[in-house]
Amino acid sequence: MVLAPTVSALGLVVGGVGSASASDVDVMAYSCQDNEVCFYQHSNYTGSVFVPSELKYRSAVVDFGIRNFVNGVNTDNAVSSVKNTTGWMFCAYDRPYQKNLMHYLRIDTDDNFVGDKAHLNDRISSVGPC
């Protein structure tokens, strides 16, 4: 069983002033915590988020096809930005079960898949330690 992040985007909106619509929730970004790898549905670290607990322990997520963002949308080939706040480098693959290496998620870095990295947008299918 995979647990959602402890603070969802919805929780951030509810804690604020005023009411929030569903589109507000989708736009507000989850703030990636220490020792997490946060996969965002949209560029610039916005939209819904997927924070797999496996990566906190330097394990792997072998198939994004069976995982979802907090908003329920499937994560396979749907990630547009990533924050890695762990002390480990991870390899991102465009096929399940860590096949076809396409990118390194370096230690304590942010990756926004736009501009010169646009070719990586919506392609991650699995991630594991390098």
N, C-alpha and C positions, 0 to 999 in steps of 0.2 A: 504494500500500500504506500502510495506517495502522498506526502502531506504538502499542502500549499504553503507558501511563505507565511511567516507568522503575522506579517502586516501586509494585507492585500491593498491594492489600489483603492478598493471600495472603503476599507477602513480609514485610509488617509482622507478621503472625501468626507466621510461621515463625521470625522473628528473636526472638520473645518467649520467655518461659519456659512450658514445658508444651506439650501438644498442642492443636490447634485443630480444631473440627469445621467442616463446610461452613457451618452457620448462624453460627458465630463470624466467618468470613470475610465473610459478607454484612453483618454488623452493623458491623464495624470499618471506619472511613472512611479513604479515601485523603487524605493531607494535601496540599492543593493547593499547588504550588510557585510561586515568582515567575514572572510572565509566562505564566500558564496560565489557561484558562477551564475549570473543572471542573464537569461536569454529573453530578449524583448521582441515583441511581434512587429514593432515599427522601428524606423530609424530614429536616431537621436535619443535612444533609451526611453521610448514612450510606448504606449499601448499596453497590452496585457503582458504578463511576465511568466516565465517558467524557471523555477529555481530548484533543480534536482538535488536532493539530499546526498545522493551517491558521490557527487563531486566534492563534497566537503571532506570526504574520507578517501580521496584520490582513487575512486573507483570509476566505473564507466556507465554511460547511458547508451546502451547498444542499439536502441531502436526508438527514435523520436516518433515513429508512426503509431505507437501505442501510448503516447503521452500528450497532455494538453496544457495549454496556457491556463491561467486562473479563470479566464472568461469562457473556457470550455472548447476553444478552437484548437484543433490538432497542431502540434508543433513541427511535424515533419515538413521540411522545405518551406518553413514559414518564419524563420528568424531573420530579423533585419539589423539587430545590434546586440552586442554582448559586453558584459562587464565581468572580469575575472578578478576577484578580490582575495583569491587564495594564494598560497605560497607555492603553487605548482603550475607547470605549463600543461595544457591539454591540447590534444590534436582533434580537429574537427574534420569529419568525413562526410562526403555527399552520398554515402550508401549506408544502410544499416550494418551492424556488426563490425564497425570500424574498418570499412573497406573504402578505398579511393581517397586517401589523404588529400585535403584541399587547403587547410589553413592551420596555423599554430595560434592558440589562445594563450598568449604569453602571461607571465606572472604579473599580477597587479596592473593590468592594462584594460583599456576600453577599445572595442572594435565597432565602428559604425560602418555598415556595408553600403556606403554611397560613394560617389566620386570614383577614385582609383580602386576602391574595393567593391564596387557595384556588382562585379562578377560573382561575389560570394553571397549576395542577397538571396534569401529564400532557398538555400541549398543544403543546410546542415541536416543530416539524417542520423548521425551518431557522434559521440564525443567520448574520448578516453584519455588517460594519462599518456604522455609521450615518453 
